[in-house]
Amino acid sequence: MVNRIKELCGIYGINFSRLERELGFANGSLAKSRENIQADRLYAIASYFHVTMEYLLTGNTTGELPEPSIADRMKKDYTFWNYAEIFFFLPQYAREKVYDYLEMVSDKVEKEKSRVSAS
């Protein structure tokens, strides 16, 4: 069970201590509990990752594991929010430079996707 939780943490790009902190658990409590996680904590973890408690307990799922949405990833990505806060305080001309850069990167990504799919 702990390995499945670690796997989900990896998918979401977080570590155990962050999961514990966000769910209000004591630091290190998940690692210490090993396979004996209390039902209320198990429910909180399942809800956090949008999986069933059955999946956490057995590894069985009725389908694919849900891919975290971009919104879910953004909510849990402190780096994103740190940059968003910095961006908010930039003067307008600097924001426009950031927009230009993001547009350029987006165009390059789309061209690369097209190139790879054409291969």
C-alpha positions in Angstrom: 0.0 0.0 0.0 2.8 2.4 0.9 4.4 1.7 -2.5 1.2 2.6 -4.3 1.0 5.9 -2.3 4.7 6.6 -3.3 3.8 5.9 -6.9 0.9 8.3 -6.8 3.2 10.9 -5.1 5.6 10.5 -8.0 2.8 11.0 -10.6 1.8 14.2 -8.8 5.4 15.3 -8.3 5.2 15.5 -4.5 7.0 13.7 -1.7 5.6 11.9 1.4 6.3 14.8 3.7 4.4 17.2 1.5 1.5 14.8 1.3 1.4 14.5 5.0 1.6 18.2 5.5 -1.2 18.9 3.0 -3.4 16.3 4.6 -2.6 17.4 8.2 -0.8 14.2 9.2 2.2 14.2 11.5 5.5 14.3 9.7 6.8 10.7 9.0 3.5 9.1 10.1 2.8 7.4 6.7 6.3 5.8 6.5 5.9 4.6 10.1 2.5 3.1 9.7 3.6 0.9 6.8 0.7 -1.2 5.8 -1.6 -0.3 8.8 -2.9 3.1 7.7 -6.1 4.1 9.5 -9.3 4.1 7.4 -9.9 7.9 7.8 -6.3 8.6 6.6 -6.7 6.1 3.8 -9.9 7.9 2.7 -8.1 11.2 2.8 -5.3 9.9 0.6 -7.6 8.3 -1.9 -9.6 11.5 -2.2 -6.5 13.6 -2.6 -5.3 11.4 -5.5 -8.8 10.7 -7.0 -8.4 7.0 -6.6 -10.5 4.4 -4.7 -9.6 3.0 -1.3 -9.7 -0.4 -2.9 -6.8 0.7 -5.2 -4.7 1.8 -2.3 -5.4 -1.4 -0.4 -5.1 -4.0 -3.2 -3.7 -2.3 -6.3 -6.8 -3.4 -8.2 -8.6 -0.9 -10.3 -11.5 -1.1 -12.6 -9.7 0.8 -15.3 -6.7 3.1 -15.8 -5.5 5.2 -13.0 -6.8 8.7 -13.5 -4.2 11.1 -14.9 -4.1 14.2 -12.7 -5.6 17.1 -14.5 -3.6 20.2 -15.2 -5.7 22.0 -12.5 -4.8 19.3 -10.0 -1.1 19.5 -10.8 -1.2 23.3 -10.6 -2.9 23.2 -7.2 -0.2 21.0 -5.9 2.8 22.7 -7.6 4.3 25.3 -5.3 6.9 26.2 -7.9 4.1 27.2 -10.3 2.5 29.4 -7.7 5.8 31.0 -6.7 6.4 32.0 -10.4 2.8 33.2 -10.7 3.3 35.4 -7.7 6.5 36.8 -9.1 4.7 37.4 -12.4 1.9 39.3 -10.7 4.4 41.9 -9.4 6.2 42.4 -12.7 5.8 45.6 -14.6 3.6 45.4 -17.7 6.5 45.5 -20.2 8.1 42.5 -18.4 4.9 40.6 -18.4 4.7 41.1 -22.1 8.2 39.7 -22.5 7.1 36.6 -20.5 4.0 36.2 -22.7 6.2 36.4 -25.8 8.6 33.8 -24.5 5.8 31.4 -23.5 4.3 31.8 -27.0 7.6 31.0 -28.6 8.1 27.9 -26.4 4.5 26.8 -27.1 5.1 27.1 -30.9 8.3 25.1 -30.6 6.5 22.4 -28.7 3.7 22.2 -31.3 6.2 22.0 -34.1 8.1 19.2 -32.3 4.8 17.3 -31.7 4.0 17.6 -35.4 7.4 16.4 -36.4 7.3 13.4 -34.1 3.8 12.4 -35.2 4.8 12.7 -38.9 7.7 10.3 -38.4 
